[in-house]
Amino acid sequence: MQKIEDYIHTRKLKDKLDEFDFSKRSGNMGKIINYVSEYFNDYLTPEDFSEEILKLQQNLEKSRKRLEEDYPSSHLFIEAFYMEHQKRIDTFIGKVVQNSVEAPLYYQLSDYMVIAKEVLYNRLLMKGESEENLNNVAIAVGEYMERRNEEPDRSSMKELDSVIVNWIINAYYEYGVNLLEFGYGYMNEWEKKHTERTYSWDTRESYLINHYDYQYQDNPFNLNQWYEQHKDIPFIEGKKYFLEMLLMYIWLFEILDDSSYWGEYTQLMIKQRNLPLKNIKRRLIPVAISGISYPEEVENTIAYIETKDGKVRPLQSQNYILAIINEKQTDNFWTNQVKRKNIIQNLKESFNLYGIPELLELRTPMKHASMGIQELISIYYELLHELKSYKKVNIAIRSQSRKSVKEPLIYSMNDIMKLYNVIKEMKLDLKIMLDMVDTNGRNVLKNSMEDLVNTLHGRQHIIVGFYLNQLEDWGGYHHLYQSTSRSKVYHATKNYQPFSEFMSALTLILDNTHPKYFIPQKVISSEKLEVLVDQLYRCGCRFE
């Protein structure tokens, strides 16, 4: 039951009456008088104005303001439908949309018509309704979707490349659709079909059992079939692999909470699908050590050269890293000024002959009363001054494991943090090379990877590279890669083993777009190096 002003408004719309058309002023006045007469004589009759109708009218009054705000073009239809059928069309629209996986992708009237038909024909069983009513419901669906589809949450897409994120955000602003919400809905259905939860009273732990083999799939999540049916949608066309990455991201990070495969999967998408990703992470620059060879697919053009006196023998490669190593039991570069000047002079001659190295590395001095961070920085300034006639020389300090009673100056996480703070405060261009070579289980960085990750969080750019001889075996349940609310994930189809603590931490240290030098020191053979390279691939590393 409508109020008189709503009744007049409805009739005006039906008759397309324009009260501001002064050429029809007399006719319009007569029509309005007729509307009022019809309202009181035909529409508002005592026998129809029952207690039930009053109750319906009161119910509408409570929500009329909200209806007018949410459904500016269709609220009168919703009200009239409610008074006639005692059914709130807007409520049914909400229920159908919430149960539709593809609704977040709807953006045009033909899409809204799908929801409208579901509401009228299947939910309300009104197959005889007029085409006009169907169109009115579709209009209401459009207004509901416009209000409901919010901008995708960027914080929920942290690990996605900016190319994928921009695609999702641009689709929202151009078409009003939410691809992220669609992805969650699609994968929620997949989770229902392919996972189960259980609880062990023996261990008092909950388990998620995954029955889906998702690695190295040509058609993950049956996406090929879905894409063929929807490839003509403008924001879906040509974006099949963007969508695949979005679904895999949700599967790994949100459903399984086990993201070990993500880095490797990203590299596969770049190589096999030629995805133009921008924020490529875990980039490694392979450095050649004399005597061992990389696998054929890893192209390396940078040689690693060590020198005690600053002299360099003839090089086979134009690109090289030059490491100044200390004499045994002494720190001659750091503590003997005469020898330091001699080394610097030899460096100049070497640079003149072979060009400036990619990186000039200084191994950390030993810590003692006359050698601390400030003394190290003073000598660094001296070196910069002596080499000022050359173009920019990149210089790094290499950390070192403790191998004797003497303690290296840059040794532990605290030492690295102290040096970092000085570099930041003085705005120096000095970098750090991490020594993670371990042959006796005493490398302090490898033994405390969680501390190292916490230390380097947000500061990975200061690390220019690292030395490594091996990775631990796969296995273990100590995940540093994510904090999980589930105790364990079991894979029923294959034994997908989680990363070891060290491998998980290494992926975090490399989790940025700055390339790092990879120097395989104390790797005893080319075969061992091939194993190490394969493990780094599985960490999601990319060799450049």
C-alpha positions as CSV (number, residue, x, y, z in Angstrom):
1,M,0.0,0.0,0.0
2,Q,1.6,3.3,-1.2
3,K,1.3,6.7,0.3
4,I,-0.4,9.3,-1.9
5,E,2.9,11.0,-2.9
6,D,4.4,7.6,-3.9
7,Y,1.2,6.6,-5.8
8,I,1.4,9.9,-7.8
9,H,5.1,9.4,-8.4
10,T,4.4,5.9,-9.8
11,R,1.6,7.2,-12.1
12,K,3.8,10.0,-13.3
13,L,6.6,7.6,-14.3
14,K,4.1,5.3,-16.0
15,D,2.5,8.2,-18.0
16,K,5.9,9.9,-18.5
17,L,4.4,13.1,-17.2
18,D,6.7,16.2,-17.2
19,E,5.3,18.9,-15.0
20,F,7.9,21.3,-16.3
21,D,6.5,21.2,-19.8
22,F,4.4,24.4,-19.6
23,S,2.9,23.7,-23.0
24,K,1.0,20.9,-21.4
25,R,0.2,22.7,-18.2
26,S,-3.6,22.3,-18.3
27,G,-3.4,18.6,-19.3
28,N,-0.9,17.8,-16.6
29,M,-3.0,19.5,-14.0
30,G,-6.0,17.4,-15.0
31,K,-3.9,14.2,-14.8
32,I,-2.6,15.0,-11.3
33,I,-6.2,15.7,-10.2
34,N,-7.2,12.3,-11.7
35,Y,-4.3,10.6,-9.8
36,V,-5.6,12.0,-6.5
37,S,-9.1,11.0,-7.3
38,E,-8.1,7.5,-8.4
39,Y,-6.0,7.1,-5.2
40,F,-8.9,7.8,-2.9
41,N,-11.7,6.3,-4.9
42,D,-10.1,3.2,-6.4
43,Y,-6.7,2.5,-4.8
44,L,-7.3,3.4,-1.2
45,T,-10.5,1.4,-0.3
46,P,-11.6,0.6,3.2
47,E,-12.0,-3.1,2.5
48,D,-8.4,-3.4,1.3
49,F,-6.9,-1.3,4.1
50,S,-6.9,-4.2,6.5
51,E,-4.8,-4.8,9.6
52,E,-2.5,-7.0,7.5
53,I,-1.9,-4.3,5.0
54,L,-1.3,-1.8,7.7
55,K,1.4,-4.1,9.1
56,L,3.0,-4.5,5.7
57,Q,3.0,-0.7,5.3
58,Q,4.6,-0.3,8.8
59,N,7.3,-2.7,7.8
60,L,8.1,-0.8,4.7
61,E,8.2,2.5,6.7
62,K,11.0,1.1,8.8
63,S,13.2,0.4,5.8
64,R,12.0,3.0,3.3
65,K,14.8,5.4,3.8
66,R,17.4,2.7,3.4
67,L,15.6,1.3,0.3
68,E,15.6,4.8,-1.3
69,E,19.4,5.1,-0.6
70,D,20.3,1.6,-1.8
71,Y,17.9,1.3,-4.7
72,P,17.3,4.9,-6.0
73,S,15.8,3.7,-9.3
74,S,13.9,0.6,-8.2
75,H,12.8,1.1,-4.6
76,L,9.2,1.9,-5.7
77,F,9.0,-1.4,-7.5
78,I,10.5,-3.2,-4.5
79,E,7.9,-1.6,-2.3
80,A,5.0,-2.3,-4.6
81,F,6.1,-6.0,-5.1
82,Y,6.3,-6.4,-1.3
83,M,2.8,-5.0,-0.8
84,E,1.4,-7.3,-3.5
85,H,3.3,-10.6,-2.8
86,Q,4.6,-10.0,0.7
87,K,8.1,-10.8,-0.6
88,R,11.1,-8.6,-0.3
89,I,12.8,-8.7,-3.7
90,D,16.0,-7.1,-2.3
91,T,16.4,-9.8,0.3
92,F,16.1,-12.6,-2.3
93,I,18.6,-10.7,-4.6
94,G,21.1,-10.7,-1.7
95,K,20.7,-14.4,-1.1
96,V,21.1,-15.4,-4.7
97,V,24.1,-13.2,-5.2
98,Q,25.8,-14.5,-2.1
99,N,25.4,-18.1,-3.4
100,S,26.6,-17.3,-6.9
101,V,30.4,-17.8,-7.5
102,E,30.4,-15.7,-10.6
103,A,28.3,-12.8,-9.3
104,P,31.3,-10.7,-8.5
105,L,32.1,-10.6,-12.3
106,Y,28.6,-9.3,-13.3
107,Y,28.7,-5.8,-14.7
108,Q,26.0,-5.4,-17.3
109,L,22.2,-5.8,-17.6
110,S,22.4,-9.2,-19.3
111,D,24.4,-10.4,-16.3
112,Y,21.9,-8.9,-13.9
113,M,19.1,-10.7,-15.8
114,V,20.7,-14.0,-14.8
115,I,20.2,-13.2,-11.1
116,A,16.7,-11.7,-11.8
117,K,15.5,-15.0,-13.4
118,E,16.9,-17.0,-10.6
119,V,15.0,-14.8,-8.1
120,L,11.7,-14.7,-9.9
121,Y,11.5,-18.1,-11.5
122,N,13.4,-20.4,-9.2
123,R,13.3,-18.8,-5.8
124,L,9.8,-17.2,-5.9
125,L,8.4,-19.6,-8.5
126,M,6.8,-16.8,-10.5
127,K,7.4,-17.9,-14.1
128,G,4.4,-16.1,-15.3
129,E,5.7,-12.7,-14.3
130,S,5.7,-9.9,-16.9
131,E,8.8,-8.9,-18.8
132,E,8.5,-5.5,-17.1
133,N,8.8,-7.0,-13.7
134,L,11.8,-9.1,-14.8
135,N,13.5,-5.9,-16.1
136,N,12.7,-4.1,-12.8
137,V,14.3,-6.9,-10.8
138,A,17.4,-6.8,-13.1
139,I,17.7,-3.1,-12.4
140,A,17.5,-3.7,-8.7
141,V,20.2,-6.4,-9.1
142,G,22.4,-3.8,-10.8
143,E,22.0,-1.4,-8.0
144,Y,22.7,-4.1,-5.4
145,M,25.9,-5.1,-7.2
146,E,27.1,-1.6,-7.6
147,R,26.8,-1.1,-3.8
148,R,28.1,-4.5,-2.9
149,N,31.2,-4.8,-5.1
150,E,33.9,-3.0,-3.1
151,E,37.4,-2.3,-4.2
152,P,39.6,-5.4,-3.9
153,D,41.7,-5.4,-0.7
154,R,45.3,-4.8,-1.7
155,S,46.6,-6.2,1.6
156,S,45.2,-9.6,0.6
157,M,47.4,-9.6,-2.5
158,K,50.8,-9.0,-1.0
159,E,52.6,-11.8,-2.8
160,L,51.0,-11.2,-6.2
161,D,53.0,-9.4,-8.8
162,S,52.0,-5.8,-9.5
163,V,50.9,-6.8,-13.1
164,I,48.3,-9.1,-11.6
165,V,47.2,-6.6,-8.9
166,N,46.8,-3.8,-11.5
167,W,44.7,-6.1,-13.6
168,I,42.4,-6.8,-10.7
169,I,42.2,-3.1,-9.6
170,N,41.7,-1.8,-13.2
171,A,38.9,-4.3,-13.7
172,Y,37.2,-2.9,-10.6
173,Y,37.4,0.7,-11.7
174,E,36.5,0.1,-15.3
175,Y,33.7,-2.5,-14.9
176,G,32.9,-2.4,-11.1
177,V,33.8,-6.1,-10.7
178,N,35.8,-7.8,-8.0
179,L,38.1,-10.5,-9.4
180,L,39.6,-11.2,-6.0
181,E,36.3,-12.0,-4.5
182,F,35.5,-14.2,-7.5
183,G,38.8,-16.0,-6.9
184,Y,37.9,-16.7,-3.3
185,G,34.5,-18.0,-4.2
186,Y,35.8,-20.2,-6.9
187,M,38.5,-21.7,-4.7
188,N,36.1,-22.1,-1.8
189,E,34.1,-24.5,-3.9
190,W,37.4,-26.3,-4.7
191,E,38.3,-26.5,-1.1
192,K,34.9,-28.1,-0.3
193,K,35.5,-30.8,-2.9
194,H,39.2,-31.6,-2.4
195,T,40.1,-31.1,1.2
196,E,39.0,-32.4,4.5
197,R,39.7,-31.6,8.1
198,T,40.3,-34.0,10.9
199,Y,41.6,-34.0,14.4
200,S,43.9,-36.4,16.2
201,W,43.1,-37.1,19.8
202,D,46.5,-38.8,20.2
203,T,48.5,-35.7,19.2
204,R,45.8,-33.2,20.0
205,E,46.4,-31.5,16.7
206,S,44.1,-30.6,13.8
207,Y,45.0,-31.6,10.2
208,L,44.0,-30.5,6.8
209,I,44.1,-33.3,4.2
210,N,44.6,-32.1,0.6
211,H,43.4,-34.6,-2.0
212,Y,44.4,-32.4,-5.0
213,D,47.6,-32.7,-6.9
214,Y,48.2,-29.1,-7.8
215,Q,51.9,-29.0,-8.8
216,Y,53.0,-28.9,-12.4
217,Q,49.5,-29.0,-13.8
218,D,48.6,-28.0,-17.3
219,N,45.0,-27.4,-16.2
220,P,45.0,-26.4,-12.5
221,F,41.5,-26.1,-10.9
222,N,39.8,-27.0,-14.2
223,L,40.5,-23.5,-15.4
224,N,40.6,-24.4,-19.1
225,Q,36.9,-25.3,-19.1
226,W,35.8,-22.2,-17.2
227,Y,38.0,-19.9,-19.4
228,E,36.5,-21.3,-22.7
229,Q,33.0,-20.4,-21.4
230,H,34.0,-16.9,-20.3
231,K,36.8,-15.8,-22.5
232,D,34.7,-13.2,-24.3
233,I,34.3,-11.1,-21.1
234,P,36.5,-8.0,-21.8
235,F,38.5,-8.2,-18.5
236,I,38.9,-12.0,-18.8
237,E,39.9,-12.1,-22.5
238,G,43.6,-13.0,-22.8
239,K,44.1,-13.1,-19.1
240,K,43.8,-16.8,-18.5
241,Y,47.2,-17.1,-16.8
242,F,46.6,-14.0,-14.7
243,L,43.5,-15.7,-13.4
244,E,45.4,-19.0,-12.9
245,M,48.0,-17.2,-10.8
246,L,45.3,-15.6,-8.7
247,L,43.6,-19.0,-8.0
248,M,46.9,-20.6,-7.2
249,Y,47.8,-17.8,-4.8
250,I,44.5,-18.2,-3.0
251,W,44.9,-22.0,-2.9
252,L,48.4,-21.9,-1.4
253,F,48.3,-18.8,0.9
254,E,44.7,-18.9,2.1
255,I,43.4,-22.5,1.9
256,L,46.5,-24.7,2.4
257,D,48.5,-22.0,4.2
258,D,51.5,-23.7,2.7
259,S,53.3,-21.4,0.3
260,S,56.4,-23.5,-0.4
261,Y,55.5,-24.0,-4.0
262,W,54.7,-20.3,-4.8
263,G,58.2,-19.2,-5.7
264,E,58.9,-22.1,-8.0
265,Y,55.4,-21.8,-9.5
266,T,56.0,-18.1,-10.3
267,Q,59.2,-18.9,-12.1
268,L,57.4,-21.6,-14.1
269,M,54.8,-19.1,-15.2
270,I,57.5,-16.7,-16.4
271,K,59.4,-19.4,-18.3
272,Q,56.6,-21.6,-19.7
273,R,53.7,-19.0,-20.0
274,N,55.9,-15.9,-20.8
275,L,54.0,-13.9,-18.2
276,P,55.2,-10.3,-18.2
277,L,55.6,-10.0,-14.5
278,K,57.3,-6.9,-13.2
279,N,58.2,-7.5,-9.6
280,I,60.3,-10.7,-10.2
281,K,61.7,-11.8,-6.8
282,R,64.5,-14.1,-5.7
283,R,66.8,-13.1,-8.6
284,L,70.3,-14.6,-8.4
285,I,73.3,-13.6,-10.4
286,P,75.5,-16.8,-10.7
287,V,79.2,-16.2,-10.1
288,A,81.7,-18.8,-11.4
289,I,84.2,-20.4,-9.1
290,S,87.3,-21.9,-10.8
291,G,87.1,-25.7,-11.1
292,I,83.3,-26.3,-11.0
293,S,80.7,-25.7,-13.7
294,Y,77.1,-24.6,-13.5
295,P,74.4,-26.7,-15.2
296,E,74.0,-25.9,-18.9
297,E,70.8,-23.8,-18.5
298,V,72.5,-21.4,-16.1
299,E,74.5,-18.9,-18.0
300,N,77.2,-17.2,-16.0
301,T,79.6,-14.5,-17.2
302,I,80.9,-13.3,-13.9
303,A,84.2,-14.7,-12.5
304,Y,85.1,-14.8,-8.8
305,I,88.7,-13.8,-8.2
306,E,90.5,-13.7,-4.8
307,T,93.6,-11.6,-4.2
308,K,95.9,-11.1,-1.2
309,D,97.9,-8.2,-2.6
310,G,95.4,-6.5,-5.0
311,K,97.1,-8.0,-8.1
312,V,94.9,-9.8,-10.6
313,R,96.1,-12.4,-13.1
314,P,94.9,-12.3,-16.7
315,L,91.1,-12.8,-16.8
316,Q,89.0,-14.9,-19.1
317,S,85.9,-12.9,-18.3
318,Q,85.4,-9.1,-18.5
319,N,83.0,-9.2,-15.6
320,Y,84.4,-10.3,-12.3
321,I,84.1,-10.0,-8.5
322,L,87.4,-9.2,-6.8
323,A,87.7,-10.4,-3.2
324,I,90.5,-9.1,-1.0
325,I,91.3,-11.9,1.5
326,N,93.4,-11.5,4.6
327,E,96.8,-13.1,5.1
328,K,96.5,-16.1,7.5
329,Q,96.5,-15.1,11.1
330,T,96.7,-11.4,10.2
331,D,94.4,-8.6,9.0
332,N,97.0,-6.8,6.9
333,F,94.6,-4.7,4.8
334,W,92.9,-3.5,7.9
335,T,95.7,-3.1,10.4
336,N,98.8,-2.4,8.4
337,Q,98.6,1.0,6.6
338,V,101.7,0.5,4.5
339,K,100.4,-2.8,3.1
340,R,97.0,-1.3,2.6
341,K,98.4,1.4,0.5
342,N,100.4,-1.2,-1.5
343,I,97.2,-3.2,-2.0
344,I,95.3,-0.1,-3.2
345,Q,98.0,0.8,-5.6
346,N,97.9,-2.7,-7.1
347,L,94.1,-2.5,-7.3
348,K,94.4,0.6,-9.4
349,E,96.8,-1.1,-11.8
350,S,94.5,-4.1,-12.0
351,F,91.5,-1.8,-12.8
352,N,93.5,-0.1,-15.5
353,L,94.3,-3.5,-17.1
354,Y,91.0,-5.4,-16.7
355,G,88.4,-2.8,-15.9
356,I,86.5,-2.1,-12.7
357,P,85.1,-5.2,-11.1
358,E,81.3,-5.8,-10.6
359,L,82.0,-5.8,-6.9
360,L,85.1,-5.2,-4.7
361,E,84.7,-7.3,-1.6
362,L,86.5,-6.8,1.7
363,R,86.5,-9.6,4.1
364,T,85.6,-8.5,7.6
365,P,88.5,-7.8,9.9
366,M,88.9,-9.5,13.3
367,K,87.5,-7.7,16.3
368,H,89.9,-6.3,18.8
369,A,90.5,-3.2,20.9
370,S,91.7,-1.1,18.0
371,M,89.3,-2.4,15.3
372,G,85.6,-1.7,15.6
373,I,82.8,-0.5,13.3
374,Q,84.1,3.1,13.3
375,E,87.6,2.0,12.4
376,L,86.2,-0.1,9.6
377,I,84.2,2.8,8.2
378,S,87.3,5.1,8.4
379,I,89.3,2.6,6.3
380,Y,86.4,2.4,3.9
381,Y,86.4,6.1,3.4
382,E,90.2,6.0,2.8
383,L,89.6,3.3,0.1
384,L,86.9,5.4,-1.5
385,H,89.2,8.5,-1.6
386,E,92.1,6.5,-3.2
387,L,89.7,5.1,-5.9
388,K,87.9,8.4,-6.6
389,S,89.4,8.8,-10.0
390,Y,87.6,5.7,-11.1
391,K,83.9,5.4,-11.9
392,K,81.7,4.2,-9.2
393,V,83.2,1.1,-7.5
394,N,80.7,-1.1,-5.6
395,I,82.2,-2.2,-2.3
396,A,80.9,-4.8,0.1
397,I,81.9,-6.2,3.5
398,R,81.8,-10.0,3.7
399,S,80.7,-11.5,7.0
400,Q,82.7,-14.5,8.3
401,S,82.1,-17.5,10.4
402,R,84.1,-17.9,13.5
403,K,86.9,-20.5,12.8
404,S,89.3,-19.8,15.7
405,V,89.5,-18.1,19.1
406,K,89.5,-14.8,17.2
407,E,86.1,-13.3,16.6
408,P,85.3,-11.6,13.3
409,L,84.0,-8.0,13.5
410,I,81.0,-8.8,11.2
411,Y,80.0,-12.2,12.5
412,S,76.6,-12.4,14.1
413,M,73.1,-10.9,13.4
414,N,73.9,-8.2,16.0
415,D,77.1,-7.3,14.1
416,I,75.2,-7.0,10.8
417,M,72.6,-4.8,12.4
418,K,75.2,-2.5,13.9
419,L,76.9,-2.1,10.6
420,Y,73.5,-1.6,8.9
421,N,72.6,1.2,11.3
422,V,75.9,3.0,10.7
423,I,75.5,2.6,6.9
424,K,72.0,4.0,7.1
425,E,72.9,6.9,9.5
426,M,75.9,8.0,7.4
427,K,74.1,7.3,4.1
428,L,76.9,5.1,2.8
429,D,76.7,3.0,-0.3
430,L,78.5,0.1,1.4
431,K,76.8,-3.3,1.0
432,I,77.1,-6.6,2.9
433,M,77.9,-10.1,1.6
434,L,76.5,-13.0,3.7
435,D,78.8,-15.9,4.4
436,M,76.5,-18.9,4.9
437,V,79.1,-21.5,4.0
438,D,79.0,-24.3,6.6
439,T,81.2,-27.4,6.7
440,N,81.2,-28.1,10.4
441,G,77.8,-27.0,11.6
442,R,79.2,-23.9,13.3
443,N,78.0,-21.1,11.0
444,V,76.2,-18.8,13.4
445,L,74.0,-17.3,10.7
446,K,72.7,-20.7,9.5
447,N,72.2,-21.9,13.1
448,S,69.9,-18.9,13.8
449,M,68.1,-18.3,10.6
450,E,65.0,-17.1,12.4
451,D,67.0,-14.3,14.0
452,L,68.6,-13.5,10.6
453,V,65.2,-13.2,9.0
454,N,63.9,-10.9,11.7
455,T,67.1,-8.8,11.4
456,L,66.9,-8.4,7.7
457,H,63.1,-7.9,7.4
458,G,62.6,-4.9,5.3
459,R,66.4,-4.5,4.9
460,Q,67.1,-7.1,2.2
461,H,68.4,-4.4,-0.1
462,I,71.6,-4.0,2.0
463,I,72.5,-7.6,1.2
464,V,74.2,-7.7,-2.2
465,G,74.9,-11.4,-2.3
466,F,75.8,-14.6,-0.4
467,Y,78.2,-17.5,-0.2
468,L,76.7,-21.0,0.1
469,N,77.9,-24.6,-0.1
470,Q,74.7,-26.6,0.5
471,L,71.1,-26.6,1.7
472,E,69.7,-28.8,4.3
473,D,67.5,-31.7,3.3
474,W,63.8,-31.2,2.7
475,G,61.5,-31.8,5.6
476,G,60.7,-30.5,9.1
477,Y,57.6,-28.7,10.3
478,H,59.2,-25.5,11.5
479,H,57.8,-23.1,9.0
480,L,59.3,-19.6,8.9
481,Y,57.6,-18.9,5.5
482,Q,54.2,-18.3,7.1
483,S,52.4,-18.3,10.5
484,T,49.8,-21.0,10.2
485,S,46.7,-21.6,12.2
486,R,46.6,-25.2,11.1
487,S,49.0,-27.6,12.7
488,K,49.8,-29.7,9.6
489,V,48.8,-30.1,6.0
490,Y,48.9,-33.6,4.6
491,H,48.8,-34.2,0.8
492,A,47.0,-37.4,0.0
493,T,48.0,-37.6,-3.7
494,K,51.7,-36.9,-3.4
495,N,54.2,-36.3,-0.6
496,Y,54.7,-32.5,-0.9
497,Q,57.4,-32.0,1.7
498,P,57.6,-28.6,3.4
499,F,60.7,-26.5,3.3
500,S,63.4,-27.0,6.0
501,E,63.9,-24.1,8.4
502,F,66.9,-22.9,6.5
503,M,65.3,-23.1,3.0
504,S,62.2,-21.2,4.3
505,A,64.4,-18.5,5.8
506,L,66.5,-18.2,2.6
507,T,63.4,-17.6,0.5
508,L,62.4,-14.8,2.9
509,I,65.9,-13.2,2.7
510,L,65.6,-13.2,-1.1
511,D,62.0,-12.1,-1.0
512,N,62.5,-8.8,-2.9
513,T,63.3,-7.6,-6.4
514,H,67.0,-6.7,-5.8
515,P,69.2,-9.3,-7.5
516,K,71.8,-11.1,-5.3
517,Y,75.2,-12.5,-6.3
518,F,75.3,-16.2,-5.7
519,I,78.8,-17.6,-5.0
520,P,79.0,-21.4,-4.5
521,Q,82.1,-21.6,-2.4
522,K,83.4,-24.9,-1.1
523,V,81.1,-26.8,-3.4
524,I,83.2,-29.9,-4.1
525,S,82.0,-30.8,-7.6
526,S,79.9,-29.7,-10.6
527,E,77.5,-32.5,-9.6
528,K,77.0,-31.0,-6.2
529,L,76.5,-27.6,-7.7
530,E,73.8,-28.9,-9.9
531,V,72.0,-30.3,-6.8
532,L,72.4,-26.9,-5.1
533,V,71.0,-25.1,-8.1
534,D,68.1,-27.4,-8.4
535,Q,67.2,-26.8,-4.7
536,L,67.4,-23.0,-5.3
537,Y,65.1,-23.4,-8.2
538,R,62.6,-25.1,-5.8
539,C,63.0,-22.1,-3.5
540,G,61.7,-20.1,-6.4
541,C,65.0,-18.6,-7.3
542,R,65.7,-17.3,-10.8
543,F,69.2,-17.2,-12.3
544,E,70.0,-14.2,-14.4
